């Protein structure tokens, strides 16, 4: 169990450091097949865009948020995959639009 706790602590520390040190943030959203809307905040890290916050607004109106303070729950988790706006089905949005959803 100690290994799992150590790994979790390292993951939290990584995402927290990215969030706290970010000088450039990118914001996106996209719709999924079930009618949910996903909102993403990503920062550059080692040549990739790493998601540090994501929020899902389900078609039923429920909001699920993930970031370094809350990595996962029974509904989902913060993605561990870098994103590529050129290839992923994402639409850039203003930071204010992301914050409006995130702060609900």
N, C-alpha and C positions, 0 to 999 in steps of 0.2 A: 504494500500500500504506500510506503514511503516514496517509491519511485514514481507512482502516479501523482502524488502530491507535489513532488519536485518538478515533474514535467509540466503540470498545470501551473505552478508558480512561475516557471520560465516562460510559458506562453503568455500569461497575464503580463509579466514584466516586459516582454517584447512589444505587445500591442500598446501597453501604457506608454512606453518610451516613444513609440512612433507618434502616438496621439499628442503627447506633451511637447515633443520637439518639432512638430510639423510646422513648416513655414509656408507650405503650399498644399492646399487641399482641393480635391476634385469631387464633384457631386453629380450623381446620376440617378435615373430611375428607369424601371422597365416593368411591363406587365407580364404575369405568368399565365399559363394555360387555364388556370382555375379562376381567373379574374382578379387575382391579388396584385397589389402594386408593391414593388420593392424599391427602397430608397437606400442609396449607398454613399458613404463618404470614404474616399481613398486618398492615400498619400504615396509619393514616390519613395521607394526603398530599393537600393541596389539595382536600378534599371527597370523596376517593375512598379505597377500600381497595386498597392496592398490595401485591402479593405480594412478599415479600422472601426467603422460603425455601419450597421445595416439595420433597416427597419422594414418589416413586412406589414402592410395594411391588407388584411384578408378581404375577400369578397363579402364576408359577413360583418366587416367593420372592426374586427379585432386587430390590435396593434401589438406586434412582437418586436422588441428591440434587442440588439446584440452589440456588444463592444467589450472592452477589456474589463469592465466592471461586472458584466453578465455575459459570459461566453456562450452558454447554452442552457436549454431547458427542454421540456418534453415536446415543444413545438418546433424546435430547430436550433441552429447554432450559427455563430459568426463563421463565414466562409474562410477556409484556409488556402484558397486559390487566388492568385493574383488575377487582376482583370486586364483586358485589352479592349479599350473602347473602339478600336478599329474592327475587331472581330466579334466581340460580345454584343448582344442586342440591347445596348444601353443608350439612353438619351441624356445628354448633359443638361443639368438644371442649375439654377442659381443656388448659392449657399443658403439663402433665406428660405427657399422652398424646402430644402432638406431639414433645416432647423425647425421649421413649423411642424413638420411631421414628427421629428425626433423628440421635441419638447411637449408633445400632446400628453 
